[in-house]
């Protein structure tokens, strides 16, 4: 049986006296779409931050890769990107003065190798990589339906299109694993449906996706498997239907029924 693409074992993260993650053990198989849900403060974004090197856990391990297993704890964020992991953020993070195309170009540079001197002297290697980066970025701009807005400032776009810019930039990193932190936040129902279609199409790139969102109606239809965190612990994992009917999940979202008459 092949090893999981992502394997997290007994991960613990503390902030002073607050335990944000407590012995979290999670596996993600290649080509899965996994929904990661839980109430506010459950530890979902903290888990993403540990995977991507923005936070370092006190205990536990994170291993990534199908063949060569790469331990991620202790690596810098850019080194983790180079391993094949990209993410988006709950709050959109766009540069104020860059166009849509320039945002996606930023993502391509992690995959280029020509140095500063080569770029300044316009050597063949640098020119070849520039053409590749531009072609790659334009292809993603088209794929995400942004061609007509390619040369407009990204921050001037409607909110739903800004989310697409973030996704296109993340895809420019050529990841194997894509972590989406509440990508539907702030979107209207039509935009959410469009985004569901985009996420389902991303699977055709051979991607593995882990998706955080509070909207169960958004997460459940697209997820092969759902993992539930509460107070930093995994309380349930399984199919959408099994998780929805789990008493622990119902209690985490709705509270414990009162026994008083």
C-alpha positions in Angstrom: 0.0 0.0 0.0 1.5 3.4 -1.0 2.4 5.9 1.8 0.3 8.9 2.3 1.3 12.1 0.5 1.1 14.0 3.8 1.6 12.4 7.2 1.2 14.3 10.4 2.0 12.5 13.7 1.2 13.6 17.2 1.6 17.3 16.4 1.4 19.7 19.3 1.6 23.5 19.2 1.3 25.8 22.2 1.0 29.5 22.6 2.0 30.1 26.2 -0.5 28.2 28.3 -2.9 27.7 25.4 -2.7 24.4 23.6 -3.7 25.2 20.0 -3.0 21.7 18.7 -2.8 18.6 20.9 -1.3 15.4 19.5 -2.9 15.8 16.1 -2.4 12.8 13.8 -3.7 13.2 10.2 -2.9 11.5 6.9 -3.8 12.8 3.4 -3.6 10.4 0.4 -2.4 11.6 -3.0 -5.2 13.1 -5.2 -7.7 13.4 -2.3 -9.7 16.4 -1.5 -9.9 16.6 2.3 -12.2 19.0 4.1 -10.8 20.3 7.4 -13.6 21.7 9.6 -14.3 22.8 13.1 -15.6 25.7 15.2 -13.7 29.0 15.5 -10.5 28.5 17.4 -10.4 24.7 16.7 -6.8 25.0 15.4 -7.4 24.6 11.7 -5.3 27.6 10.5 -2.6 26.8 13.1 -2.3 23.4 11.5 -1.8 24.9 8.1 0.8 27.3 9.5 2.7 24.4 11.0 2.6 22.5 7.7 3.9 25.5 5.7 6.6 26.6 8.1 5.0 29.7 9.5 4.9 28.1 12.9 7.1 25.5 14.5 5.4 22.9 16.6 6.8 21.9 20.0 6.2 18.2 19.4 5.4 15.8 16.6 6.4 15.2 13.0 5.2 16.2 9.5 6.4 14.1 6.5 5.6 14.9 2.9 6.1 13.1 -0.4 5.2 9.9 -2.2 8.7 8.5 -2.7 11.3 10.6 -1.0 9.7 11.4 2.4 10.7 14.9 3.4 10.5 15.9 7.1 9.0 19.4 7.1 9.4 20.5 10.7 12.4 22.9 10.8 12.3 23.9 7.2 11.8 27.5 6.1 8.6 28.5 4.4 10.3 28.8 0.9 11.9 25.4 1.3 8.5 23.9 2.0 7.1 25.6 -1.2 10.0 24.0 -3.1 9.0 20.6 -1.8 5.6 21.0 -3.5 3.2 22.6 -1.0 1.3 25.9 -1.8 -1.5 27.6 0.1 -3.9 30.5 0.1 -4.9 32.5 3.2 -8.2 33.2 4.9 -7.7 37.0 4.4 -6.8 37.8 0.8 -3.1 38.8 0.5 -2.5 40.8 -2.7 0.1 43.4 -3.6 -1.4 46.8 -3.9 0.3 47.9 -7.2 0.7 44.6 -9.1 -1.6 43.6 -12.0 -3.3 40.2 -12.1 -0.6 38.9 -14.5 2.2 40.2 -12.3 0.7 38.4 -9.3 0.7 35.1 -11.1 4.3 35.8 -12.4 5.4 36.1 -8.8 4.4 32.5 -8.2 6.5 31.2 -11.1 9.8 32.5 -9.8 10.2 29.8 -7.2 10.7 27.4 -10.2 13.3 29.5 -12.0 17.1 29.2 -11.5 18.8 32.0 -13.4 20.7 34.2 -11.0 20.8 38.0 -10.7 23.9 38.4 -12.9 22.4 36.2 -15.6 19.2 38.3 -15.6 21.1 41.6 -15.7 23.3 40.4 -18.6 20.3 39.0 -20.4 21.9 35.6 -20.9 20.2 32.9 -22.8 19.2 31.0 -19.7 17.5 34.1 -18.2 15.7 34.9 -21.4 14.4 31.4 -21.7 13.1 31.3 -18.2 11.4 34.7 -18.6 9.6 33.4 -21.6 8.6 30.2 -19.8 7.4 32.2 -16.8 5.3 34.6 -18.9 3.8 31.7 -20.9 3.0 29.8 -17.7 1.4 32.8 -16.0 -0.7 33.7 -19.0 -1.9 30.1 -19.3 -3.1 30.2 -15.7 -4.7 33.6 -16.1 -6.7 32.2 -19.0 -7.5 29.0 -17.1 -8.9 30.9 -14.2 -11.0 33.1 -16.4 -9.0 36.3 -15.8 -7.7 37.1 -19.3 -9.8 40.2 -19.8 -8.5 41.6 -16.5 -4.8 40.5 -16.8 -3.4 44.0 -16.9 -5.6 45.5 -14.3 -4.5 46.0 -10.6 -5.6 42.8 -8.8 -6.9 44.8 -5.8 -9.4 46.6 -8.1 -11.2 43.3 -9.0 -14.4 42.1 -7.4 -13.8 39.9 -4.3 -14.6 36.6 -6.1 -12.1 37.4 -8.8 -9.4 38.3 -6.3 -9.9 34.8 -4.8 -9.2 33.4 -8.3 -6.0 35.5 -8.5 -4.8 33.9 -5.3 -5.5 30.5 -6.6 -3.8 31.1 -9.9 -0.7 32.5 -8.0 -0.7 29.3 -5.8 -0.9 27.1 -8.9 2.0 28.9 -10.5 4.2 27.4 -7.7 3.4 24.0 -9.3 2.4 22.3 -6.1 1.5 18.7 -5.4 -0.4 19.7 -2.3 -2.7 22.8 -2.2 -3.9 24.1 1.2 -7.0 26.4 0.9 -7.8 28.4 4.0 -11.4 29.4 3.8 -11.4 30.2 0.1 -15.2 30.8 0.0 -15.1 33.4 2.8 -16.9 36.6 1.7 -18.3 35.0 -1.5 -21.9 35.1 -2.5 -23.7 31.8 -3.3 -23.1 32.1 -7.1 -19.4 32.8 -6.5 -19.2 29.8 -4.1 -20.7 27.5 -6.8 -18.2 28.8 -9.3 -15.3 28.2 -6.9 -16.5 24.6 -6.2 -16.2 24.0 -10.0 -12.7 25.5 -9.9 -11.6 23.2 -7.0 -13.0 20.2 -8.7 -11.1 21.0 -11.9 -7.9 21.4 -10.0 -8.0 17.7 -9.2 -7.4 17.1 -12.9 -3.9 18.6 -12.5 -3.1 15.7 -10.2 -3.4 17.9 -7.2 -4.1 16.9 -3.6 -6.2 19.5 -1.8 -6.9 20.2 1.9 -9.7 22.7 2.3 -10.8 24.7 5.4 -14.2 26.3 5.5 -17.0 27.0 7.9 -19.7 26.5 5.3 -20.7 22.8 5.5 -22.7 23.1 2.3 -19.5 24.2 0.6 -17.1 21.7 2.1 -19.1 18.5 2.1 -20.0 18.0 -1.6 -16.4 18.5 -2.8 -14.6 16.5 -0.1 -13.7 12.8 -0.4 -13.0 12.8 3.3 -13.7 15.2 6.2 -11.5 15.7 9.3 -13.0 17.6 12.3 -10.9 19.6 14.8 -12.2 20.9 18.1 -10.0 22.5 20.8 -6.9 21.4 18.9 -7.8 17.7 18.7 -9.1 15.5 16.0 -12.6 14.4 17.1 -13.8 12.8 13.9 -12.7 11.7 10.4 -14.5 10.0 7.6 -17.0 10.4 4.8 -19.2 13.5 4.7 -22.3 11.6 5.8 -20.5 9.9 8.7 -19.0 13.1 10.0 -22.3 15.0 9.8 -24.1 12.4 11.9 -21.3 12.0 14.5 -22.6 13.1 17.9 -19.2 14.7 18.8 -19.3 16.9 15.7 -22.9 17.9 16.4 -22.0 18.8 20.0 -18.9 20.8 18.8 -21.0 22.9 16.5 -24.3 23.1 18.4 -23.3 22.6 22.0 -24.4 19.9 24.4 -28.1 19.4 24.8 -29.5 20.6 28.1 -30.7 18.0 30.5 -32.9 20.5 32.4 -36.6 20.3 32.0 
